[in-house]
């Protein structure tokens, strides 16, 4: 199931930790590969964290809907 979610949502360089269905939405917990952490999204080089305010708190994004259900990605803290 995890590999299917990776393909369906286009999650490159990401590890799917789990998925659950809540009411009428799908929540997928993800984290970046260890080697991809602290990478600049523009140039790809290792860099310092620029967003330290929410470090340690999960972040939530709306992803592409799956089977008529809203899908959310939760980035788990490292």
C-alpha positions, 0 to 999 in steps of 0.5 A: 500500500505504501508504494501505491501511495508513493506513486499516486501522490508523486512522493519522490524522496519520501518515506511513507510512515503510515496512512489512515482514514478519518471520516471522509479524508485520507491522512498520510504520514510522511518524512523525507529520506535521511539524506534529503533532510536539510536540503535546499529545495532550489539548488539541492545542496545541504543548508541550515534550517531556515524555518525553525519556528515549528521544528518538532511540530507536524505540518499538514498539507492538502494533497491530490484527492484520492477516490473522491476523498480529500487527502492530506500529507502530514510531515512528521518531525525528525 
